């Protein structure tokens, strides 16, 4: 029973009818547990008094044996006698009132009579001018309460306005037990007049003194412009009971105000504890209990404090005496107790205060036990219901305030943590989620040493809610478990952290380098995987916990590769590890796997080792079906890296020596659509290993790219090529040759056929010692008059045959002309990369900072000649300038090398 009770989370007790259910948990019930004591409250318990339904609360204290130990009624109002009301309406029917206005006044009086249809109230009516007479007495009203029947024979007498004499008649003849007045009743007189009194026989002071002696409350209504305001104040018991209208037709405008004043005298709207709903919220602290009473004092609300666990000695914190405009604020909608600077502060939420919400903090004077307001925290948004929920969290006692109806773009509800000025909001897009409807401080679920804050948002995800909330259970249980106690328990929470160890941490190159003698498919490393149990929350339940755990391990395949680089022994890239038994936090459970290499490796990137865990827990004996669950912070998946040694010498810094040679399959090309132009590119590395090498190819628009094909690659791993994106590994003394094929596009007209491609090599590891990027092919030159254009394409007349030689590439072109030029390319540094090119060219030559290009006479603009193409390997695509723009920009720096 003990561990079962400590795991107790929610107890719902319904003692109110189903039709009183609301959308929030507060209207169902409120449950709190302190040590081994349960306190269950139902704030909507009704009982009838004098024809009224009092709405008070009742709380039950439940002991560890689940039996009622005590019954409490916080802010409970016993039935008290409300005296009956006898009211007389005295109206003016003098000659100053027209017949039309007289009929309007009679309709108004009928509406007044209709307000007193309650069985505790009686009405009599009298009229006055020069003479005064009764229209009907209390005894007539008691027989037939129909205003139309009682007023049907009224006629206008006309005459003077003898108001004091009329009041004396009412005091002596109408307020009399002989005509049905009750001796124990409250007495009320309402006088309606349109003029100043001209009574020669009686004075106001005499009749008013007599009315005061009989404790008759008086109202005065002046109509039109001829009445005397001082006389109205003499007639009325208080200036608040004076009403004035400009016309008889305006009498209906004061009807509601008059009703409120009359009922306040009657005592039916000045509620104190009649509708208190004590126990609407509860806060327990050491040695005291606090109960919210939202309906006390006309819904101003308040708090009941119980220090001795006996409600007879409880005190009520009445904020109406301390805070202005607190009426209808629902103070006590939520309560919480916190220690602030060494003092106990009782916080209470008032979510309807000025329609924005308010949280008040109360402290008690140790000397005289009086209460004062020490904290005022105001809401900021209309209708947000700020203060609807309060919760104190952790040893630092953070005060969290819920505002479930807070609204903003994509936001439905928020929580303010006042101590640290933090704001919490729910999932974006749930404007009607009501995030913060309920708050609870719960145990440390993730093992970080701090308590957690559970937040209810019942309308998120279209009403499904992101969590299982108390109010959802309350609705269900209220329909099927009225009068019953339902116990919900939390499950033990645990985490299964996994530790991965690779031995050796870095696999030596001798096991996989293609130039080394390899013992393939033999173990080169071991992987040890250990699992332990981290118990986060378990209460008094003792482990170990029975579980079935399976861990699926996998050595990831590279996206560009056809086969994995590493395998688990004997020949598999995946492995399933299954454990079946009791897991303990004392000793870890481990398994060891071997890693082998199926063939030599040229890609030295780390190999991801991933795992995915699946756990099935078993029922804990003696707990009534409880199973442990995994913490949401305990991720079921993990990824570690198996590291390969890079062949970079003793300094472990790879410095490559990359070289490129280019050649055409044919020295000439036919200017016709579809004619193939095939380019062979050989890339070699004379230095240390180069990884993540990228090749960039730019070709003119006159060529239409067809394909890239690997002709010869000395490594076992073939490069992966698609379109014109190639991934290669360049090892020492192992060249690679690519063949580029392009067709001449249709519709291209040119006077001097020019094919210009640029091949650029980029490596990710350190600075390459050489990066040559030149390709020139020229065909059939035509004579023409030459001139210099604005885009710096230099045109020359060539009169004699010449040859072009660039490294290993040789192309021979025949033309006429006699001018020859020879230019030596210079070494430049661009973006930290050393670009070195040696060339001897007989022709017009532009030497740029990063590439060498031969331009032949051409009519189209330089920009339109080129289109960017790319040969690269993995990683982030760098920003490339259009070749035409690149040449145009760098041409300015090269004009000096010409002429």
MODA-V712384 format. One record per run of one state. SS is the DSSP state (H for helix, E for strand, C for the rest). FROM is the first residue (numbers start at 1). TO is the last residue. Records with the same first field share a line. If there is no record, write none. Layout:
SS = FROM-TO, FROM-TO
This chain:
C = 1-1, 7-7, 14-17, 21-24, 28-29, 35-36, 50-51, 63-67, 73-84, 93-98, 115-120, 129-131, 137-137, 144-146, 151-162, 175-176, 180-185, 196-203, 214-215, 227-228, 236-238, 246-247, 267-277, 286-287, 294-295, 300-300, 302-302, 307-310, 314-314, 318-318, 322-330, 332-333, 341-342, 351-352, 356-356, 365-370, 379-385, 387-388, 394-397, 409-410, 418-421, 426-437, 443-451, 457-469, 481-484, 490-492, 496-497, 504-505, 508-508, 512-522, 532-533, 538-544, 556-565, 569-571, 573-573, 584-588, 598-606, 618-618, 620-626, 628-628, 631-636, 645-657, 665-675, 686-689, 701-702, 714-719, 723-724, 731-731, 733-735, 745-753, 763-774, 779-801, 807-808, 814-821, 824-827, 831-832, 836-839, 843-844, 848-851, 855-861, 869-870, 872-882, 892-894, 898-899
H = 2-6, 18-20, 25-27, 99-114, 138-143, 147-150, 163-174, 177-179, 204-213, 229-235, 239-241, 248-266, 296-299, 311-313, 319-321, 353-355, 470-480, 509-511, 862-865, 883-891, 895-897
E = 8-13, 30-34, 37-49, 52-62, 68-72, 85-92, 121-128, 132-136, 186-195, 216-226, 242-245, 278-285, 288-293, 301-301, 303-306, 315-317, 331-331, 334-340, 343-350, 357-364, 371-378, 386-386, 389-393, 398-408, 411-417, 422-425, 438-442, 452-456, 485-489, 493-495, 498-503, 506-507, 523-531, 534-537, 545-555, 566-568, 572-572, 574-583, 589-597, 607-617, 619-619, 627-627, 629-630, 637-644, 658-664, 676-685, 690-700, 703-713, 720-722, 725-730, 732-732, 736-744, 754-762, 775-778, 802-806, 809-813, 822-823, 828-830, 833-835, 840-842, 845-847, 852-854, 866-868, 871-871
